[in-house]
Amino acid sequence: MTDAAVTVIYDGECPVCRNYSQAVTIAQTAGGLETINARDGGPVVDDVLARGFDLDEGFVVRIGDQFYHGAEAMHRLALISGQNGLLNRLNYWVFRSPTRSKWLYPGLRLGRNTLLALLGKSKFSQR
């Protein structure tokens, strides 16, 4: 595992996932943030997969010893996001509600899958 308090594990083949993961910031009080491209593999990715998380169904956020997946990951990340910049304020406003996160996340996943297909990229599980 890493020393960062918050770790985001995402699919680096998806440009939206990659750009979002690298653009989001967290509040200083939340500790450090590390982003990991799941396609690069490694012990953190192995741990996430061993826990049964499907990275084609959503990204994973680890906060301390807790793991969150998909809509719940988006919601948790929004709650600890910094309020600097338009992306972080928008992220907070949209995903601070667990209900809204749950309703919107499937659309984001569909967009990711469509984008990967349009770009001729395989899903994570098909790598």
C-alpha distance (Angstrom), angle and dihedral (degrees) to the residues before:
residue distance angle dihedral
M1 . . .
T2 3.77 . .
D3 3.79 131.4 .
A4 3.81 92.6 -123.5
A5 3.80 115.9 108.8
V6 3.83 90.5 -138.6
T7 3.79 125.7 35.6
V8 3.80 125.9 -174.9
I9 3.81 116.1 -159.5
Y10 3.81 110.7 -165.6
D11 3.81 142.1 160.4
G12 3.78 106.8 -93.5
E13 3.83 93.1 -163.2
C14 3.81 89.7 68.7
P15 3.82 107.5 79.7
V16 3.81 92.8 -156.7
C17 3.82 92.0 50.0
R18 3.79 91.1 46.6
N19 3.80 95.1 47.4
Y20 3.80 93.5 44.3
S21 3.81 92.4 49.3
Q22 3.77 91.7 50.1
A23 3.81 95.6 43.4
V24 3.80 101.0 46.9
T25 3.77 116.4 93.6
I26 3.76 130.1 -166.3
A27 3.77 129.9 -141.3
Q28 3.79 113.5 -88.7
T29 3.78 89.8 -119.6
A30 3.83 89.5 62.8
G31 3.81 92.1 63.7
G32 3.78 129.6 -129.4
L33 3.80 125.5 -15.5
E34 3.79 125.0 -142.4
T35 3.80 125.0 -175.5
I36 3.80 120.6 -155.5
N37 3.80 125.9 -167.1
A38 3.81 102.6 -138.2
R39 3.81 90.2 -150.9
D40 3.82 88.8 67.3
G41 3.81 90.0 61.2
G42 3.78 122.0 -156.2
P43 3.80 137.4 144.5
V44 3.81 96.1 -57.2
V45 3.81 91.9 51.3
D46 3.82 90.3 45.5
D47 3.82 89.5 52.1
V48 3.81 92.5 49.2
L49 3.81 91.7 50.0
A50 3.81 92.2 45.3
R51 3.82 88.1 55.4
G52 3.81 87.7 58.9
F53 3.79 100.2 -109.0
D54 3.82 114.1 153.0
L55 3.79 107.9 -143.2
D56 3.82 90.4 -163.1
E57 3.80 87.6 62.6
G58 3.79 95.1 49.5
F59 3.75 147.7 -38.3
V60 3.80 122.4 -87.0
V61 3.78 129.7 -125.6
R62 3.78 120.1 -164.2
I63 3.78 114.9 -160.4
G64 3.77 109.3 -177.4
D65 3.81 104.8 -49.6
Q66 3.82 95.3 -22.5
F67 3.81 123.9 97.4
Y68 3.80 124.3 -154.7
H69 3.79 126.5 -172.1
G70 3.80 135.5 -160.3
A71 3.80 115.3 -31.1
E72 3.80 92.5 6.5
A73 3.82 89.7 52.0
M74 3.80 90.7 50.9
H75 3.81 90.7 48.7
R76 3.82 94.3 48.2
L77 3.80 92.2 46.6
A78 3.80 90.3 50.8
L79 3.80 91.0 52.7
I80 3.81 92.7 55.4
S81 3.78 96.9 35.4
G82 3.73 119.1 120.0
Q83 3.78 116.3 -113.5
N84 3.81 93.0 -130.7
G85 3.78 115.4 117.5
L86 3.76 134.0 10.8
L87 3.83 95.8 -85.0
N88 3.80 93.3 54.7
R89 3.81 94.0 46.0
L90 3.81 91.0 47.5
N91 3.81 91.1 45.4
Y92 3.79 90.4 51.7
W93 3.79 94.7 46.1
V94 3.82 94.7 48.7
F95 3.80 102.1 37.4
R96 3.82 103.5 33.1
S97 3.80 86.9 92.6
P98 3.82 112.9 75.5
T99 3.80 90.0 -153.7
R100 3.79 93.2 52.0
S101 3.82 89.8 46.4
K102 3.79 90.7 51.9
W103 3.81 92.1 50.5
L104 3.81 97.5 43.3
Y105 3.79 101.2 40.5
P106 3.83 96.9 74.6
G107 3.81 88.3 58.6
L108 3.78 90.5 52.1
R109 3.80 90.3 50.0
L110 3.81 90.8 49.2
G111 3.80 89.2 50.3
R112 3.80 90.5 51.0
N113 3.80 92.7 49.8
T114 3.81 91.8 46.7
L115 3.79 92.1 48.1
L116 3.81 92.1 49.7
A117 3.82 89.9 51.1
L118 3.82 92.5 48.1
L119 3.80 90.2 50.0
G120 3.81 92.0 47.5
K121 3.81 91.9 -117.4
S122 3.78 124.2 143.0
K123 3.76 124.0 -123.2
F124 3.79 115.7 -102.2
S125 3.82 92.7 -103.7
Q126 3.81 90.2 53.8
R127 3.78 96.7 51.7
